[in-house]
């Protein structure tokens, strides 16, 4: 199902309402700590303004929950964007209302306007039709280039599309869907997935979906202790979702029935407390001692994972395999990152902490595609589509 693309639009002389994902991290002084999400949207913004369009950008920042929060205003983003594109970025202190309509209506070709935080209005997350209508009234064309929020059926991602004849994807959205879509529908084999992170519960649907697609599934991180328990082993004080132990066992059995090689850790680096300065030792798969907790995969597991990775042609990775934020427990994640970067394969990293880990290891430029949306990429893997993508105009 091909969707309308930004290059299919005649933007000249038109107000183009564009959903972007400028949900960037801010430090205590409200300075932008990482502008990756802003730079990711630049190709679409530049296409619009260089072709005579008037870009009206809308985004959320943080979780203000329908209230105006001074520390979550988008003014720092407007200032950074202006530096990145080398021209003025107009900014309004709301995203709807008379002032916004006046500024939007006075734009000249090639100008850029950034609206205030959408989530200062509770109607945004409720996909309120009237709020969506007011947003839509600012533009004649609509572009969604915010893959990171495309799994949310909000007013700015889905509701507004009812008021436009042409709703298109931007360059970032197109790239995300292409890489994830190709990986899921027509991957080069062997296709492997590496899943880590804290909880099994957040990835149940993803695991079930992947068992129909991958040749091997590598399980690490906090979620692996639930699988360890399912195999009848002790987990000590490790992170455990006790109500999902039976579910984990059923997934192990399902993998076997479907001929998927599920690789769980053979050994762990454990600590006597959740602290980088804790006492540390390595224990085998037989079990984690009482009063100790798993913090990272061990050397045997690293080697086992690497053997699978080295034979892969398509790799999908979501979630670190240890508490990589602490240097003493980052070895597993760093070694897996290095293995993924070095293998001759299409490598896709799906958002969140695994992206941070790859960047921290200085390997980002050796990954085929790094997704900007953690939750969105997981939902796309699970369901094969997203509300914000479905709402776009078909070609």
C-alpha angles and dihedrals in degrees: 000000000000116000129209111271130211091251089058090065129089098221100168113126092357134116106241115201108208130188109213132172107239093155091136128166115259126200125224090277091053092251118144109257096190125014097187093119092051094050090046090063096047098093092058094042091049093048091055098047095039089055094051099266126136110233117215107185126199129185144149127237123201123325110300090157097218097315132105108254114186092208091056099054117128097229093106088053092051090052093049092046090052090056092047096051096034097233142083119289113202115218133197127199092229136032098225135030140070097304092051092048091050094050092045091048093052097052119125126215111288096020126129130217125187116201123214123266109304093211093064079086116064088209090073096069091038090057089232110194095217093050089048090050091053091051092046091051089070094067146038097209131035130214127182112203096154105102090165091067099033091102089064119084093214131150093260095046104037112000096060093054091074089069098052132074091205123041115170141179121244127227095271094049091047092051094048094050092045096053097040092040094050092045092053101037104033111011124170107247139274089051115188134180127205114202124186137143131104110298140042089202093067092053105037095108091044093052092049091049093048093051086070093051115030133074094210134018120200116201122199141140128054092324091064093072091067088055090047089054090048088058089057098257129132118251102189111203093338122133107280136176097203095185090060100051092099090046090052090051091051090052091052089051092045090053089054093050091050094047094245116145106229110196116198124179120288093196140008141212104231134190135198091232141011095267136106089232094051124122109272137201138158120242132185129245090269090090149299115262122248113273092020126101134208113247105164143001115270131238095268090053092047089054093046092050091047092054090056093043093050091058096048129107097186123033128186115187128184123167135014119271095224143013089291093171087075112067095220091058100039098086096092095049093044093050092049090048090052092048092050091048094050101045121094096243144105102269124195124183115197111217136271126051096354088061090051090050093052092047092047089053090051093240102113094107090057095058117093095222133001112196120224093209123066100179092033094052091049092050091047090052090049100043106019094233144046132222092240091053096043089055093060122100117269118233 
